[in-house]
Amino acid sequence: MIIANPIYDVVFKRLMENEKVAKFFIATLLEQTIETIEVKPQEFTYTDKLAGLAVFRLDFIATIKTDAGEYKKVLIEIQKAKNPIDLMRFRNYLAEQYKKEDKINNENVVLPITTIYILGFKLPEIISPCIRVKRDYIDLINKTMLTQKSEFVEKLTHDCFVVQVERITDRYQTRLDKLLSVFEQRNFTDDKEITKDYAHDPDLEEVKTITEILHYVGTNPKERKKIEIEQEAWRTVNAMFEEKERKYQKELAEKDKIIEELMRKLNAQK
């Protein structure tokens, strides 16, 4: 089956618009049963005044209620390339979310936060395609693990999940494997890496729904055009950052030469 690459914001948005898919995606990563979910894409436009470039993108906020009756806020971030502007933007975005209250049952409350990062690049130190950075409560006096949680601590710290799509393999055994399989960055049908051939035969209803949505997005000309526009915009941004990086490195090298020359002259005068 031909499916669209879900690493793009406009494609991932189509998946998160389906409540069953959104529940499956978050519940599988968090390993929790979700009773209710509300997903709100957050629009963001990065503008570079010097380049005269504005790039539209999305972050995703999901408010969930678990089967234990707990409400949580889940922030989902897709980063296709390792750009400093994305890291700083999301740090600021995360800080803003910590300050916001949410309305639950007509009451304003501050919800615990969980973050999910879907990365289109590899972290060289971590070879696993999917990790969880988990908080533990440790009694440093008695050197024991605490099981009781504090509302104060829960609302000031958070668990984090990281998915490296470039490290996903063709493994197809667990529920998590089957979710990750749609993000696998292989078997592309075009040079632009917009669509790919999904080789697995989905045996979970949720994965069938995901592939059906991705098939439509990948084969519909209007939907594909949206992906191409997003792709071209971020190619321009990446090229701009690479050019700035090369210029910065060149300036550093020139300054190093000047410093070396000054040091040589100083040493010659001694």
Buried (B, 14 or more C-beta within 10 A) or exposed (E): BBBBBBBBBBBBBBBBEBEEBBBBBBBBBBEBEBBEBEBEBBEBEBEBEEEEEEBEBBBBBBBBBBEEEEBBBBBBBBBBBBBEEBEEBBEEBBEEBEEEEBEEEEEEEBBBBBBBBBBBEBBEEEEEBBBBEEEEEEEEEEEEEEEEEEEEEBBEEBBBBBBBBBBBEEEBEEBBBBBBBBBBBEEEEEEBBBBBEBEBEBEEEBBEBBBBBBBEBBBEEEBBEBBEEBBEBBEBBBEBBEEBEEEEEEEEEEEEEEEEEEEEEEEEEE
